[in-house]
């Protein structure tokens, strides 16, 4: 992962030698090529795939919106409707005048960053 993709509060995977598997961490400090104060950690970090389980953790709920099949809406804001399409997420930004499509989201940190950009609020784990 690259430092410019991340914000404080983003979740990511980091290999844990003790358990022998990836462990979820969050960003609390970014300095050039350092992540959370460790120079090598940024190179070792991996993005977390955006799954239904993560949508649920962030407070999204299954929703049926007319014209869209099998999607999700966040409990705090119904203007954003998310659909899982093959291996990517498509976000429909719905206003009274139009529907805008935002496509190509594959990872948890991407959704966190977009949600913050659109709403000014963090996506917190529920």
N, C-alpha and C positions, 0 to 999 in steps of 0.2 A: 504494500500500500504506500501511497505517497502522502506526505504531510499536508499538502494543499487540499487533499480530499477530506480531511478530518477536521472536526471541531471539538472543543471541550464537551464532554458528555456523550460522544459517539461510542457505540459498542463495537468490539472487534474480537477476533479469536487470537489467542496466543498459546503456543504449545506448552504443556506442562509436563516436565520430565517425570515428576512424581507419579502422576496418574496415567501417563502415556497417551494423553488425548488433548484436544484443543479445549481451552477454558475461556469462558466469556470474561472480558475485561472492559473497562471504559476508559476513555481518554480524560486525564485530569491535567496534563501538561504536554505541550508540543513546543519543541525548540529545534528548528531546522531539521537535522536528521536524527533527533532524539525523540523518543516517545515515553512519557511518564518518567523522565530522568535517566533512561537507559539508552545508550547510543545504538546498540544492536537491535533493540526491540522493534523499531519501525520496520526494518528489513524482515523480521521474523513474524510480524503481524499479518493476519489474513482477514479479509472481509467476511462477515456473516451473511450467508444467503438469506434473502427475504422470503420467509415461509408463512403459511397460515398461522403457525404457532406464534411467530413473532408479531403478526398483526394482532392476535388476541392479547398478547402481553402488553401491547401499546394501547389497548382499549378500543380497538376496532371491533365491530360486530357485523355479522352476516346481515345483508340487506338486499331486498329486491326492489330495485328502482325501475320504473317503466322504461323499457327500451334497452335495458342492460341485464345480462344474465349473471347470476352468481357472484355478487360483488360484496364489498365491505364498506362501511362508513364509520368514521370516528365518532364516538359518543359526544365529543365536545363541539363538533362542527359538521353539519350535514352537507356542506357545499362540496366536499371532496369525496368522490366515490371511486373506490379502487377495485380493479379487476385483475385477477391472475390470468395471464395469457401466455401459454407455453412456459418458458423459463424466465419471463420478465413480468413486471408489474406495470400496468397502465393506470394512470390517475386521470379521472375525468373531473375537471374543475367546472362546476355547474353554477351558473348565475341565472338571473331572470331572462337575460338576453341571449345567452349562448352556452355552448359546452366546449371547453378547450381540452385537448388530449395531451398529456405529458407522458411520454413513453420511455422505455429502456431502463427501468429501475430494477436492479438485480440484488442489491445488498441493503442491509439494515441501515448503515450509515447514510446511504443515499436518501432513503425515505426520511430519516431524522433531519437531514440538512434541508430537504425540500419542504418538509412540514414547517420547520422553523422559518424558512424564507417566506412562505405563504401566510403564516399565522402570527409570527413573532413569538410563538410559544414552543417549549421543548416537548418532545414526545417522551413521556415518562412511563416507566413500567408500572403496570397495575397489579 
